[in-house]
């Protein structure tokens, strides 16, 4: 470990640069110098923790996106949603954390796109997992609409019948064909259609 005792600190004292004079004034100045360095160490630890938290969330979002892709190849959509639904939630919803996770999920899907038509399906499933873990009682929806080329599909989340981190209003043009959890289908499907 690097020792910071002789590291100069700009506190205005000539003794803080590691002077070895033994008079009372130098002891007072040296102790204030160590206090400043102690605070600097704590600040450094806090910065490292914040960065580690950021990278952990980014890794977590990537892991969720990868898990969704693997699960979609192995099991049906209702089984994927059951597996993505956490067993227990031990925290209160945190808007800042959710916003960060949305950004990280979008980042991973930009780097590794799902298909040429869009990323709404794995995005909604990944955000479903993240939101449920944070305590948001979101509902997953799939919908279809007819366009010039045939049928077009979309997936999105709602929270209390309102879109949840949906990038635009185009979800309103889709007719809901599937919702999870299904006990909230009636109230959410009616509000999505209107």
Backbone as CSV, one residue per row, in Angstrom:
resi,resn,N_x,N_y,N_z,CA_x,CA_y,CA_z,C_x,C_y,C_z
1,UNK,0.838,-1.182,0.000,0.000,0.000,0.000,0.878,1.238,0.000
2,UNK,0.482,2.237,-0.728,1.247,3.472,-0.835,1.004,4.322,0.404
3,UNK,2.072,4.827,0.982,1.962,5.698,2.152,1.829,7.139,1.683
4,UNK,0.861,7.842,2.247,0.613,9.228,1.876,1.107,10.201,2.945
5,UNK,1.885,9.728,3.917,2.288,10.595,5.029,3.182,11.738,4.589
6,UNK,4.079,11.537,3.625,4.977,12.601,3.189,4.473,13.306,1.935
7,UNK,3.244,13.033,1.558,2.652,13.671,0.388,2.259,15.094,0.746
8,UNK,2.710,16.095,-0.026,2.377,17.477,0.318,0.892,17.768,0.136
9,UNK,0.325,18.441,1.126,-1.078,18.830,1.090,-1.126,20.344,1.178
10,UNK,-1.937,20.960,0.364,-1.987,22.425,0.361,-2.924,22.909,1.457
11,UNK,-2.455,22.911,2.697,-3.264,23.413,3.804,-2.742,24.748,4.302
12,UNK,-1.716,25.262,3.666,-1.169,26.554,4.085,-0.087,26.422,5.137
13,UNK,0.208,25.225,5.615,1.207,25.030,6.649,2.516,24.566,6.025
14,UNK,3.660,25.116,6.451,4.928,24.651,5.902,5.298,23.273,6.419
15,UNK,4.643,22.805,7.474,5.017,21.533,8.075,4.252,20.358,7.491
16,UNK,3.281,20.589,6.687,2.482,19.496,6.151,3.193,18.703,5.086
17,UNK,4.306,19.162,4.611,5.017,18.451,3.563,5.880,17.345,4.130
18,UNK,5.721,17.007,5.392,6.462,15.895,5.974,7.675,16.344,6.764
19,UNK,7.711,17.531,7.251,8.817,18.036,8.043,8.916,17.236,9.326
20,UNK,10.142,17.020,9.808,10.323,16.204,11.003,10.648,17.043,12.219
21,UNK,10.332,18.309,12.222,10.603,19.133,13.391,9.713,18.683,14.535
22,UNK,10.209,18.715,15.744,9.521,18.131,16.886,8.882,19.152,17.799
23,UNK,8.760,20.389,17.409,8.119,21.347,18.298,6.600,21.160,18.287
24,UNK,5.914,21.752,19.227,4.467,21.564,19.411,3.683,22.044,18.207
25,UNK,4.102,23.129,17.575,3.345,23.648,16.447,3.396,22.679,15.264
26,UNK,4.513,22.008,15.072,4.597,21.073,13.945,3.738,19.845,14.201
27,UNK,3.590,19.419,15.449,2.736,18.275,15.749,1.282,18.612,15.453
28,UNK,0.888,19.818,15.816,-0.476,20.243,15.537,-0.717,20.282,14.031
29,UNK,0.227,20.865,13.298,0.070,20.954,11.848,0.073,19.576,11.203
30,UNK,0.945,18.669,11.668,0.998,17.325,11.097,-0.297,16.568,11.350
31,UNK,-0.888,16.734,12.543,-2.127,16.017,12.829,-3.263,16.526,11.943
32,UNK,-3.276,17.843,11.665,-4.305,18.353,10.765,-4.054,17.860,9.341
33,UNK,-2.794,17.676,8.996,-2.444,17.155,7.681,-2.956,15.728,7.544
34,UNK,-2.785,14.903,8.581,-3.260,13.521,8.539,-4.779,13.460,8.482
35,UNK,-5.435,14.384,9.159,-6.887,14.428,9.103,-7.356,14.704,7.680
36,UNK,-6.701,15.632,6.998,-7.053,15.937,5.614,-6.819,14.730,4.721
37,UNK,-5.706,14.045,4.940,-5.421,12.860,4.131,-6.405,11.745,4.431
38,UNK,-6.838,11.656,5.700,-7.839,10.654,6.053,-9.141,10.901,5.314
39,UNK,-9.556,12.165,5.256,-10.775,12.507,4.520,-10.608,12.232,3.035
40,UNK,-9.418,12.496,2.522,-9.145,12.219,1.113,-9.248,10.724,0.836
41,UNK,-8.760,9.918,1.767,-8.855,8.461,1.598,-10.315,8.019,1.579
42,UNK,-11.122,8.563,2.498,-12.539,8.200,2.526,-13.236,8.631,1.249
43,UNK,-12.902,9.818,0.766,-13.479,10.295,-0.489,-13.085,9.370,-1.637
44,UNK,-11.840,8.928,-1.642,-11.384,7.990,-2.669,-12.136,6.676,-2.600
45,UNK,-12.389,6.183,-1.394,-13.150,4.943,-1.222,-14.578,5.124,-1.721
46,UNK,-15.167,6.259,-1.419,-16.538,6.531,-1.869,-16.593,6.571,-3.395
47,UNK,-15.618,7.215,-4.017,-15.579,7.280,-5.478,-15.445,5.882,-6.067
48,UNK,-14.607,5.056,-5.482,-14.436,3.686,-5.964,-15.741,2.904,-5.815
49,UNK,-16.429,3.070,-4.695,-17.697,2.364,-4.482,-18.738,2.808,-5.500
50,UNK,-18.812,4.107,-5.756,-19.775,4.617,-6.749,-19.461,4.041,-8.117
51,UNK,-18.192,4.026,-8.492,-17.817,3.454,-9.789,-18.100,1.962,-9.849
52,UNK,-17.817,1.264,-8.770,-18.081,-0.179,-8.730,-19.579,-0.434,-8.860
53,UNK,-20.400,0.386,-8.204,-21.849,0.241,-8.301,-22.303,0.453,-9.734
54,UNK,-21.747,1.458,-10.378,-22.091,1.741,-11.775,-21.731,0.544,-12.647
55,UNK,-20.533,0.020,-12.509,-20.106,-1.105,-13.341,-20.889,-2.370,-12.992
56,UNK,-21.245,-2.536,-11.723,-22.051,-3.686,-11.335,-23.419,-3.630,-12.009
57,UNK,-24.034,-2.444,-12.010,-25.336,-2.291,-12.667,-25.228,-2.545,-14.163
58,UNK,-24.150,-2.069,-14.753,-23.953,-2.287,-16.189,-23.787,-3.782,-16.484
59,UNK,-22.993,-4.453,-15.672,-22.812,-5.897,-15.822,-24.134,-6.628,-15.606
60,UNK,-24.862,-6.216,-14.586,-26.154,-6.836,-14.272,-27.131,-6.696,-15.435
61,UNK,-27.189,-5.516,-16.034,-28.074,-5.302,-17.181,-27.663,-6.192,-18.346
62,UNK,-26.365,-6.302,-18.602,-25.889,-7.185,-19.668,-26.221,-8.632,-19.397
63,UNK,-26.103,-9.042,-18.143,-26.432,-10.412,-17.761,-27.922,-10.699,-17.975
64,UNK,-28.764,-9.740,-17.629,-30.210,-9.906,-17.817,-30.538,-10.018,-19.304
65,UNK,-29.950,-9.151,-20.135,-30.190,-9.205,-21.584,-29.757,-10.559,-22.140
66,UNK,-28.584,-11.035,-21.746,-28.099,-12.338,-22.203,-29.014,-13.462,-21.719
67,UNK,-29.435,-13.408,-20.469,-30.334,-14.434,-19.919,-31.655,-14.482,-20.674
68,UNK,-32.186,-13.309,-21.009,-33.445,-13.245,-21.761,-33.273,-13.912,-23.119
69,UNK,-32.188,-13.618,-23.800,-31.956,-14.216,-25.119,-31.845,-15.734,-25.044
70,UNK,-31.160,-16.226,-24.045,-31.012,-17.680,-23.895,-32.360,-18.306,-23.547
71,UNK,-33.066,-17.716,-22.593,-34.365,-18.267,-22.192,-35.362,-18.295,-23.340
72,UNK,-35.356,-17.262,-24.188,-36.295,-17.217,-25.311,-36.067,-18.363,-26.296
73,UNK,-34.866,-18.879,-26.354,-34.564,-19.999,-27.255,-34.924,-21.353,-26.627
74,UNK,-35.090,-21.376,-25.310,-35.283,-22.654,-24.618,-36.716,-22.911,-24.168
75,UNK,-37.436,-21.869,-23.775,-38.767,-22.067,-23.188,-39.759,-21.071,-23.780
76,UNK,-41.035,-21.287,-23.497,-42.092,-20.406,-24.008,-42.076,-19.060,-23.278
77,UNK,-42.748,-18.071,-23.868,-42.794,-16.726,-23.289,-43.360,-16.706,-21.866
78,UNK,-44.485,-17.390,-21.591,-44.965,-17.374,-20.193,-43.943,-17.963,-19.209
79,UNK,-43.207,-18.989,-19.634,-42.179,-19.559,-18.759,-41.014,-18.596,-18.575
80,UNK,-40.658,-17.865,-19.644,-39.602,-16.850,-19.523,-40.020,-15.808,-18.488
81,UNK,-41.240,-15.323,-18.591,-41.721,-14.299,-17.658,-41.790,-14.815,-16.228
82,UNK,-42.174,-16.076,-16.055,-42.192,-16.648,-14.705,-40.787,-16.694,-14.128
83,UNK,-39.816,-17.035,-14.950,-38.431,-17.103,-14.474,-37.845,-15.710,-14.227
84,UNK,-38.305,-14.730,-14.979,-37.803,-13.367,-14.789,-38.439,-12.666,-13.600
85,UNK,-39.556,-13.177,-13.118,-40.240,-12.575,-11.986,-39.496,-12.964,-10.707
86,UNK,-38.957,-12.002,-9.962,-38.197,-12.348,-8.756,-39.100,-12.942,-7.678
87,UNK,-38.517,-13.835,-6.886,-39.272,-14.491,-5.806,-39.659,-13.495,-4.718
88,UNK,-38.740,-12.604,-4.401,-39.036,-11.617,-3.364,-38.365,-10.301,-3.729
89,UNK,-38.968,-9.232,-3.257,-38.441,-7.897,-3.488,-38.168,-7.293,-2.128
90,UNK,-36.921,-6.856,-1.916,-36.554,-6.343,-0.601,-36.217,-4.860,-0.609
91,UNK,-36.547,-4.170,-1.690,-36.203,-2.749,-1.728,-37.370,-1.926,-2.249
92,UNK,-37.293,-0.636,-1.979,-38.299,0.290,-2.479,-37.924,0.683,-3.908
93,UNK,-38.915,1.000,-4.736,-38.597,1.462,-6.083,-37.706,2.706,-6.053
94,UNK,-36.705,2.714,-6.894,-35.750,3.818,-6.962,-35.674,4.279,-8.412
95,UNK,-36.206,5.468,-8.684,-36.285,5.978,-10.053,-34.910,6.184,-10.680
96,UNK,-33.941,6.644,-9.894,-32.602,6.881,-10.434,-31.927,5.576,-10.844
97,UNK,-32.055,4.555,-10.023,-31.469,3.249,-10.350,-32.161,2.667,-11.573
98,UNK,-33.483,2.786,-11.633,-34.221,2.254,-12.778,-33.814,2.966,-14.056
99,UNK,-33.657,4.283,-13.989,-33.246,5.042,-15.168,-31.865,4.594,-15.642
100,UNK,-30.959,4.362,-14.704,-29.622,3.887,-15.066,-29.701,2.505,-15.724
101,UNK,-30.512,1.610,-15.158,-30.649,0.271,-15.731,-31.267,0.316,-17.129
102,UNK,-32.222,1.216,-17.346,-32.802,1.387,-18.686,-31.704,1.779,-19.670
103,UNK,-30.857,2.715,-19.273,-29.748,3.139,-20.132,-28.790,2.010,-20.442
104,UNK,-28.497,1.180,-19.438,-27.569,0.066,-19.650,-28.185,-1.021,-20.530
105,UNK,-29.454,-1.320,-20.325,-30.131,-2.296,-21.186,-30.138,-1.795,-22.626
106,UNK,-30.468,-0.528,-22.818,-30.458,0.050,-24.161,-29.053,0.003,-24.772
107,UNK,-28.040,0.233,-23.948,-26.655,0.164,-24.428,-26.330,-1.243,-24.932
108,UNK,-26.631,-2.257,-24.115,-26.309,-3.634,-24.508,-27.072,-4.040,-25.771
109,UNK,-28.312,-3.586,-25.898,-29.079,-3.936,-27.088,-28.625,-3.144,-28.318
110,UNK,-28.003,-2.019,-28.116,-27.434,-1.272,-29.236,-26.150,-1.957,-29.707
111,UNK,-25.350,-2.420,-28.770,-24.101,-3.105,-29.112,-24.383,-4.481,-29.722
112,UNK,-25.367,-5.196,-29.161,-25.747,-6.529,-29.637,-27.234,-6.538,-29.974
113,UNK,-27.615,-6.006,-31.149,-29.045,-5.909,-31.481,-29.710,-7.279,-31.609
114,UNK,-31.003,-7.301,-31.298,-31.778,-8.541,-31.329,-32.112,-8.948,-32.757
115,UNK,-32.688,-8.036,-33.513,-32.932,-8.275,-34.936,-33.077,-6.939,-35.644
116,UNK,-33.208,-6.984,-36.981,-33.259,-5.737,-37.746,-34.558,-4.971,-37.557
117,UNK,-35.604,-5.612,-37.090,-36.891,-4.919,-36.907,-36.961,-4.149,-35.595
118,UNK,-36.088,-4.466,-34.662,-36.098,-3.722,-33.408,-35.749,-4.574,-32.206
119,UNK,-35.582,-3.892,-31.096,-35.192,-4.534,-29.834,-36.276,-4.485,-28.776
120,UNK,-37.508,-4.152,-29.145,-38.537,-3.929,-28.131,-38.824,-5.185,-27.308
121,UNK,-38.759,-6.351,-27.931,-39.095,-7.590,-27.222,-38.074,-7.924,-26.123
122,UNK,-36.771,-8.054,-26.446,-35.820,-8.318,-25.353,-35.675,-7.133,-24.407
123,UNK,-35.875,-5.926,-24.904,-35.800,-4.738,-24.042,-36.892,-4.785,-22.983
124,UNK,-38.108,-5.066,-23.415,-39.229,-5.100,-22.464,-39.061,-6.231,-21.459
125,UNK,-38.594,-7.377,-21.916,-38.382,-8.501,-20.992,-37.261,-8.193,-19.995
126,UNK,-36.180,-7.606,-20.475,-35.064,-7.263,-19.586,-35.474,-6.199,-18.576
127,UNK,-36.191,-5.184,-19.046,-36.650,-4.140,-18.127,-37.712,-4.659,-17.162
128,UNK,-38.488,-5.653,-17.611,-39.455,-6.291,-16.722,-38.723,-6.884,-15.520
129,UNK,-37.645,-7.617,-15.790,-36.860,-8.222,-14.708,-36.283,-7.151,-13.776
130,UNK,-35.660,-6.143,-14.362,-35.040,-5.089,-13.548,-36.079,-4.338,-12.715
131,UNK,-37.201,-3.993,-13.342,-38.242,-3.242,-12.630,-38.844,-4.070,-11.498
132,UNK,-39.119,-5.334,-11.762,-39.681,-6.200,-10.714,-38.701,-6.368,-9.552
133,UNK,-37.424,-6.487,-9.850,-36.426,-6.602,-8.781,-36.379,-5.345,-7.922
134,UNK,-36.644,-4.193,-8.540,-36.630,-2.938,-7.791,-37.955,-2.632,-7.108
135,UNK,-38.943,-3.510,-7.272,-40.207,-3.323,-6.584,-41.296,-2.639,-7.396
136,UNK,-41.078,-2.412,-8.668,-42.112,-1.820,-9.525,-43.048,-2.928,-10.007
137,UNK,-44.353,-2.823,-9.772,-45.296,-3.859,-10.227,-45.702,-3.650,-11.693
138,UNK,-44.736,-3.746,-12.589,-44.987,-3.498,-14.009,-45.710,-4.681,-14.646
139,UNK,-46.346,-4.410,-15.789,-47.041,-5.435,-16.566,-46.408,-5.454,-17.951
140,UNK,-46.096,-6.646,-18.430,-45.515,-6.844,-19.760,-46.651,-7.021,-20.765
141,UNK,-46.541,-6.368,-21.917,-47.558,-6.470,-22.964,-46.918,-6.772,-24.309
142,UNK,-47.596,-7.586,-25.107,-47.285,-7.771,-26.521,-48.520,-7.351,-27.290
143,UNK,-48.318,-6.700,-28.418,-49.440,-6.270,-29.243,-49.106,-6.385,-30.710
144,UNK,-50.144,-6.349,-31.538,-49.975,-6.397,-32.986,-50.813,-5.303,-33.633
145,UNK,-50.443,-4.975,-34.858,-51.220,-4.056,-35.683,-50.974,-4.441,-37.139
146,UNK,-51.930,-4.103,-37.961,-51.793,-4.377,-39.383,-51.190,-3.143,-40.049
147,UNK,-50.176,-3.378,-40.893,-49.606,-2.292,-41.682,-49.510,-2.733,-43.140
148,UNK,-48.822,-1.976,-43.973,-48.761,-2.251,-45.412,-48.096,-3.594,-45.729
149,UNK,-47.179,-4.035,-44.884,-46.452,-5.285,-45.142,-47.069,-6.489,-44.442
150,UNK,-48.112,-6.321,-43.676,-48.729,-7.424,-42.936,-48.931,-7.047,-41.489
151,UNK,-48.552,-7.951,-40.613,-48.682,-7.690,-39.179,-47.357,-7.203,-38.612
152,UNK,-47.453,-6.267,-37.721,-46.292,-5.730,-37.020,-46.531,-5.942,-35.536
153,UNK,-45.483,-6.255,-34.809,-45.612,-6.505,-33.373,-44.797,-5.528,-32.552
154,UNK,-45.171,-5.424,-31.293,-44.450,-4.552,-30.369,-44.621,-5.103,-28.956
155,UNK,-43.629,-4.852,-28.123,-43.689,-5.241,-26.711,-43.342,-4.012,-25.875
156,UNK,-44.022,-3.868,-24.731,-43.799,-2.718,-23.861,-44.250,-3.054,-22.448
157,UNK,-43.908,-2.175,-21.528,-44.292,-2.323,-20.124,-45.222,-1.189,-19.734
158,UNK,-46.109,-1.488,-18.784,-46.929,-0.436,-18.177,-46.815,-0.534,-16.658
159,UNK,-46.998,0.604,-16.038,-47.063,0.697,-14.584,-48.305,1.504,-14.276
160,UNK,-49.262,0.883,-13.608,-50.544,1.522,-13.295,-51.205,2.054,-14.576
161,UNK,-51.229,1.228,-15.596,-51.865,1.510,-16.898,-51.201,2.631,-17.693
162,UNK,-49.993,3.015,-17.333,-49.243,4.023,-18.080,-47.960,3.389,-18.594
163,UNK,-47.475,3.838,-19.758,-46.231,3.264,-20.286,-45.069,3.494,-19.322
164,UNK,-44.233,2.482,-19.197,-43.107,2.518,-18.254,-41.801,2.492,-19.048
165,UNK,-41.109,3.625,-19.077,-39.843,3.792,-19.794,-39.969,3.364,-21.256
166,UNK,-41.068,3.747,-21.858,-41.309,3.481,-23.278,-40.809,4.689,-24.062
167,UNK,-39.969,4.478,-25.092,-39.344,5.606,-25.783,-40.272,6.462,-26.642
168,UNK,-41.484,6.034,-26.898,-42.370,6.848,-27.719,-43.822,6.440,-27.538
169,UNK,-44.746,7.161,-28.199,-46.174,6.857,-28.033,-46.706,5.795,-29.002
170,UNK,-45.843,5.197,-29.825,-46.324,4.263,-30.842,-46.964,2.996,-30.265
171,UNK,-46.743,2.708,-28.995,-47.365,1.539,-28.371,-48.892,1.631,-28.405
172,UNK,-49.417,2.835,-28.492,-50.869,3.044,-28.473,-51.555,2.519,-29.731
173,UNK,-50.810,2.329,-30.808,-51.394,1.861,-32.065,-51.510,0.340,-32.133
174,UNK,-51.079,-0.362,-31.093,-51.086,-1.827,-31.099,-52.237,-2.362,-30.259
175,UNK,-52.823,-3.460,-30.729,-53.862,-4.155,-29.979,-53.174,-5.203,-29.108
176,UNK,-53.441,-5.169,-27.821,-52.798,-6.090,-26.876,-53.275,-7.511,-27.136
177,UNK,-52.303,-8.419,-27.313,-52.618,-9.835,-27.522,-52.177,-10.700,-26.353
178,UNK,-51.252,-10.199,-25.546,-50.744,-10.963,-24.410,-50.279,-9.987,-23.349
179,UNK,-50.604,-10.284,-22.099,-50.131,-9.489,-20.969,-49.712,-10.414,-19.843
180,UNK,-48.711,-9.980,-19.100,-48.246,-10.754,-17.944,-47.843,-9.766,-16.852
181,UNK,-48.306,-9.958,-15.644,-49.208,-10.985,-15.139,-50.624,-10.807,-15.698
182,UNK,-51.276,-11.938,-15.930,-52.572,-11.929,-16.612,-53.708,-11.430,-15.728
183,UNK,-53.535,-11.366,-14.418,-54.603,-10.885,-13.545,-54.851,-9.387,-13.720
184,UNK,-53.955,-8.674,-14.389,-54.124,-7.242,-14.621,-54.422,-6.930,-16.086
185,UNK,-54.774,-7.958,-16.882,-54.982,-7.783,-18.314,-56.156,-6.870,-18.595
186,UNK,-57.295,-7.058,-17.949,-58.496,-6.298,-18.262,-58.313,-4.804,-18.113
187,UNK,-57.790,-4.371,-16.982,-57.666,-2.935,-16.739,-56.598,-2.315,-17.627
188,UNK,-55.504,-3.023,-17.848,-54.413,-2.453,-18.640,-54.717,-2.506,-20.122
189,UNK,-55.343,-3.564,-20.583,-55.650,-3.680,-22.022,-56.660,-2.614,-22.441
190,UNK,-57.624,-2.332,-21.583,-58.615,-1.318,-21.911,-57.970,0.050,-22.018
191,UNK,-57.048,0.357,-21.102,-56.407,1.676,-21.151,-55.407,1.765,-22.304
192,UNK,-54.802,0.624,-22.696,-53.866,0.655,-23.810,-54.587,0.853,-25.124
193,UNK,-55.788,0.297,-25.245,-56.541,0.417,-26.485,-57.132,1.805,-26.641
194,UNK,-57.449,2.476,-25.566,-58.098,3.791,-25.639,-57.138,4.852,-25.565
